[in-house]
Amino acid sequence: MLNGCIITRLAICWSMFAGSMFASSALAQTQLQETTSQPQKVQLSPAQMAATAQAQQQALATPTRQPPGFPLDSEHEKYVNDLLDFWEQNSKRVEKYRCGFIRYEYDSEAVNWRDPRNNRLAAHKITQGQIRFAAPDRARYETTNVLQFSRPPQTPNGDAEYKQANDAVSQERWICDGKSLFDFDFSTKRLYETKIPPNMQGNIAESPLPFIFGAEKKVIQERYWVRSATPEGVQDEYWLELYPKRIQDARTYSKIELVIARKDFLPSAMHLYSANYDPARGDETSSYFQFQDRELNNQLFKLQDFFGAFVRPSVPLGWKRVDTQVEASPRQADSTNGALNK
């Protein structure tokens, strides 16, 4: 498990990733103010670094209240433990992984139209993208297509209409090459790089998608209260509900619903509920992922086009690079605070 400043940087990536679902418009408007045209480096004194790391570790360790329904009865607890044990053992075989995803973002303030056929809230944004992973510490997450809600259906029993979103704010990409984390900000044309110290390389457990890149039972139970929630009659999937134990996580999301496919024992869907999710009070902000075309340890992954996805990216023409060694840059700190305090 990573610690100190790198945990915080990875957590910042996660907060920004979750924030793109729960506060995308606010994050997109955050601009980095620079007094020179040179890349900005954040520098702290040794005392400041030590104090920052200590405060970050304390924030990560701060527990939240136990949610209703816990502790589990002995039979339920044994079932969850056995499931997590099997998931962890199965995850160890993952050397190379690739999948596509569709992300449905819901926000009743942005779009409050419901399908009369099932009373479900329409997504205000639908995003397609790709995820790649190579053990132990190379990963890539990027969006490829974004659709925005346009209008309700114009015919009876029709579907809501969506239009293409071409703005740069909608694009997302982050890359970990094992030595650095690269975060692309398309709205300000800046590439943020955070170097990972050698003694902390080889683990991305705190990554923006913590369940996609391996599942360690101990880590999951340290971070979440977990219970089974498989609907009656479902035979080909395992459903889990996870409630954050850490304050830092709880400020970003209140609950995660995870669906594991029995066939390959890999996540097939994930639903993240915002920290303030409460339909009774009119807040239905959440984000639902579907992981499609999952490929595991395919021999064709040896081709250059797969591993080329993790190489150190060059700075795009017209962009600037911002190096962050310990703390987040002003843009990242402001964005993260905005996401966490929403």
Order of alpha helices (4+ residues) and beta strands (2+ residues): alpha-alpha-alpha-alpha-beta-beta-beta-beta-beta-beta-beta-beta-beta-alpha-beta-beta-alpha-beta-beta-beta-alpha-beta-alpha
